Amino acid sequence: MLQGKKIILGITGSIAAYKTAVLVRLLVKQGAEVKVIMTTAAKDFVTPLVLSTLSKNDVLSDIANNDSWANHVMLGRWADIMLIAPLSCNTLAKMANGLCDNLLMAVYLSATCPVVVAPAMDEDMWHHTSTKDNLKKLSSFSNHIIPVANGELASGLIGEGRMAEPENIVEWLDHFFLNKLELKGKKILVTAGPTYEALDPVRFIGNHSSGKMGIALAAEMQSRGANVTLVLGPSIITAPENIEVIKVKSASEMYEACISRFDKMDIAVMSAAVADYTPVNIASEKIKKNDDSFTIELTKTKDILKSLGEKKTDKQFLVGFALETNNEKAYALKKLQTKNADMIVLNSLNDIGAGFGHDTNKITIFDRGGKEYNFDTKSKQEVAKDIVNTIIKLLHA
Ligand code: CTP
């Protein structure tokens, strides 16, 4: 669940800071990217060198360092979550009152991501009325609080106030991201790849689609909690193991696979490059080169996206793609309308780094009302994130 998650770990001055070495190690092991910010007091309990080695990132501490400035605003925007562990009594009081006298506080006050704290202090401090009031304030600011544990304290006393164990903090984060999954429980149908229209037992009419974009989309949706069914044309790329894959060859097989499943779906994303025409006759034996010229009679395939658009209910969300070489915007908007889609993703073959075979793509999205969303050239994984974010935004619009 923490794979690829960006985490800022703020460490403050408490004896429990020594446990953050284990915490960072556990987070990194789970695939998270961790950037550590320490207060000056935290350095008395654990060294920046240990944490930079384990996090594989520089440890930040000062707003300004020689000639460089730590961009606290961008740090808060970079992170998926900001975790402050251990949270000392002093930093708790600063957070409750909006004080900004170090980098950690500057990042906290400008963070747009969720913030979670794991307090750590001796029992008497923990039970002080001001601590309780400050924690209430933190909750009222929508910060999350990981409960303290009961046990042996640095003072030698036994009681409440110990920082939650690193394993429990990781478990808390796991649950947090699991519950936050935006597409949790949604059933999504995705088509990807080319189709092959057979001419005879050895030949076919196909196209250059690799299926990379659709597979990246299916993986992104799955990682956000959706149940994805991927209808995949002949592609050499393998889909992630946790996705249900229906392998098809021709446009008519893809049509059958989609139409028979669509009723149960919440969302359908048609990213496949489906053949528009298919041979009227498929020779049962290999066609011999007896004549100087050879004519193939083709007939139109069924338009899958259009058929789903005709069946679509108000509760279903339909996404189409448009691959164009000219008059891109006009053609994309026409497809959006004629196929009754809720959103269309335009790829222009005129854009460098876009289209078949590339590892990158450049897209423009149009919603039902014709509103345009522009994106830069990015890896197909990043493009998949943009498409999924836009779907989620429009679902909640
Ligand atoms: N599509 C489909 N079934 C087809 C043809 C296309 O579902 N038989 C879908 C594609 O998956 C895509 C959208 O329709 O989501 C647009 O595909 P595109 O090839 O750009 O356009 P076409 O509708 O085929 O029209 P044209 O080839 O004339 O541009």
Boltz pocket constraint, residues with backbone or C-beta under 6 A from the ligand:
constraints:
  - pocket:
      binder: B
      contacts: [[A, 191], [A, 251], [A, 270], [A, 271], [A, 272], [A, 273], [A, 274], [A, 275], [A, 276], [A, 301], [A, 302], [A, 303], [A, 304], [A, 305], [A, 306], [A, 319], [A, 320], [A, 321], [A, 322], [A, 323], [A, 324], [A, 335]]
      max_distance: 6.0
